[in-house]
Amino acid sequence: MTKQQIYKMVATIATAIVTCVAIALGLSSCNVTRTITTRSEAWQKGDTSVVIQTKTVETYDASKKL
């Protein structure tokens, strides 16, 4: 093996290791937020109206514990 081949092999292995570490750190957490809004309207006497609105916010935070 020549020195260039050895350097190329070492560079390839180092790049693979750095890529694996970056993937492991990048995929270590996830945050998802979902908002659900339900609205119901019912008209009553004259110009008076009734609006019932509910809003639910769900948050899921997943993180890898090291």
JOQUI-V221560 format. One record per pair of residues at least 4 apart in sequence whose ideal C-beta (glycine too) atoms are under 6 Angstrom apart, sorted by the first residue. I is the first residue (numbers start at 0). J is the second residue. Records with the same first field share a line. If there is no record, write none. Layout:
BEGIN
I: J ; J
END
This chain:
BEGIN
0: 4 ; 5
21: 25
27: 63
28: 62
29: 61
30: 60
31: 59
32: 58
33: 57
34: 56
35: 55
36: 54
37: 53
38: 52
39: 51
40: 50
41: 49
42: 48
43: 47 ; 49
END
